[in-house]
Structures are given as structure tokens and as C-alpha cells.
Amino acid sequence: MGEPPGVVTGVLTNQEILDLCGLPGQGGDPLEESSSGPIKPCRRKNVRSASYDLRLGKKFHAASALGFEGQFNTVSGLKVSELREEQDETIVIPPNEVVVVACLERLCMPDDMVGHLTLKQDILLQGLIMASQSQIDAGYEGSIFALFYNLTDAEVSLKYDDSILRLELVRLKEDSLRPYDGDYRDAPLSKVLKGSIRSSLAKIRDDVATGGKEVEAAKVSMADAQGSMEDRITAAREGLESRFERVRLFSMGTLLAAIAVLATVGTSFNADLGQTREKVARLEGESGSQRGVKKLQAELASLRRQVRVGSERIGRLEQERGP
């Protein structure tokens, strides 16, 4: 079967896309939009030489998305977050993480047209790659979803309404006898998600980070325990040294007191002994008389008593002082 008159097959050019989407002619307002044709809405400036730049929509799913409004898939329990204009307009993709996004435009493919998607080069140069995307079948109607992976070691941001994908429209020779009739027709992102989508490398990274934190915590705990034990040892050593010092000072004080008493006793004894000797010397001069002899005997008896008393006092002090 030949091609219909006036219909050219193959990749659509800039002017063909503009005509098809109700934006004929060149120039005009770059922000002019139309809801006719296969791209809804189609913005004039996004029509390239032979393709159309699809923009980032509001709906997305990411394990790292926090603080965004959204709804949960009642089957999978996964959350689909939503960007809000002039509030939360940016998706931040951490290193090694993935995000599933919905494009702003909705496609309504004729039965004689298919679409091919590629990642825009400026997005690629930021370090994002896109999962392999299947062909957009003839007759498909609905949203376009894409999975991005951040292969860098830094965060990458995507902003609402920014161009992210390049759509190439290809006209077939004739209508397909089996246009698209799958489950994704007009399905929202909250419905098409089947399970949690996350990078295994990100999980490994998190596991390593968690293990590192546990190791650091164990090191801190060991250091604390060691410090506590050292403090206890130091306190015990200081306590023993303090007790030893008290005992030493007590013993020294007792010894000094004993020495002082002994010195006092000895001095007194020596003084008494010296006086007695003087008396003996004087009495020796009187030894020739009877009176002198008696006096001498009395002095000697007194001297013996003083010696006995002094010896007893010294004995008692030695017992008190101990060994």
C-alpha cells in the first residue's frame, strides 16, 4: 500500500510539529501554547528542529523526598510527591539515588505515529542518566514517565517546567491495526508504581555509612570505658596514697611526741642526776662525820628511786609507741 497523497513518513520536522499542534508559521511568542495535536500542551519554543522538548511535571516518586505533599498508592503504599509552584519547585536527587518523574505534557498519539525518547544533553552533562525507555506506541494516550539515576557524588536538581526529555515523533506509512490498549493509558504515576524503586548502590553506601557510625560509636564507648577505668584507678591510687600519708604522718607525729616526752624525761632525769652528783660530791667532803654518812645514804636512796621512776616512764612510752 502506498503512502497517502501529501503525507510524508519518517521523523517530523519543526514545521510539521508546529502545524500538527496548531501553531503554524515561524516566529511568534515563544511561550505560546496549544492543546491541539499529539502534544498537550505544546509550547512553541520547545519545538526543535525535528523534535519536541518535554518538560518536568509536578508528580514524582523518590525515596529521598521529604517534606513534599502527595498521595500514596493504595496498593503498593508508595508515596507520589508533588511540586508546588513558587514553593517547592525543585527535585533534589542525592548521589546514587533514583527518581521517577512525570512529564508536564500529555501525549495523544495518532494510530499512524510513534514516539522515541532520549535524555536532553544538558541533563546528561549534569550527571544524570535515564533508564532505557520503550517506544511510545501508536494510539497511546496519557502521561510520560522517566526514571533518572544520579551517577555523580553530588546532588543534582531538577526544576518544575524545565526541559528534560527530547521526543521524536515518527509518522508511519499507515495506521497501525493494533494501536496501544495497555494498562498505562491515562494512568497517574501513583497507579503505575509497582514497588519501591531505589538504587542498590545507594543502599550499600547507606549500609557502609551506618556501619561506620556504629564503629565510631563503639570506639567512643570503648574510650569512655577506658577513661572511666583510668579515673577509677587514679582515684584508688590517690586514696591509697592519702591513707598512707595519714598513717605516715600519724606515726611520725606519735614518734615525735614520744621523742619529745623521752627528751623531756631524759632532760629531767639528767638534771636530777647532775644535781645528785653534785650533792654526792659535796657529801664526800663530809663523809668523815656520822652526820655526813647518814645524809649520803639518804641521798643515794633518793637517787635510786628517781632512777626507778625514770626507767618505768621510759618503759611505758616504748610500749605506747609500739614496734
Secondary structure, DSSP 8 states (H G I E B T S, - for coil): ----TT---EE--HHHHHHHTT--SS-S-TT-EE--SSEESEEGGGB-SS-EEEEEEEEEE-TT--S-EEEE-TTT--EEEE-BTTTB-EEEE-TT-EEEEEEEEEEE--TTEEEEEEE-HHHHTTTEEE-----B-TT-EEEEEEEEEE-SSS-EEEETT-EEEEEEEEE-SS--SS---STTTT--HHHH--S----HHHHHHHHHHHHHHHHHHHHHHHHHHHHHHHHHHHHHHHHHHHHHHHHHHHHHHHHHHHHHHHHHHHHHHHHHHHHHHHHHHHHHHTTTSHHHHHHHHHHHHHHHHHHHHHHHHHHHHHHHH--
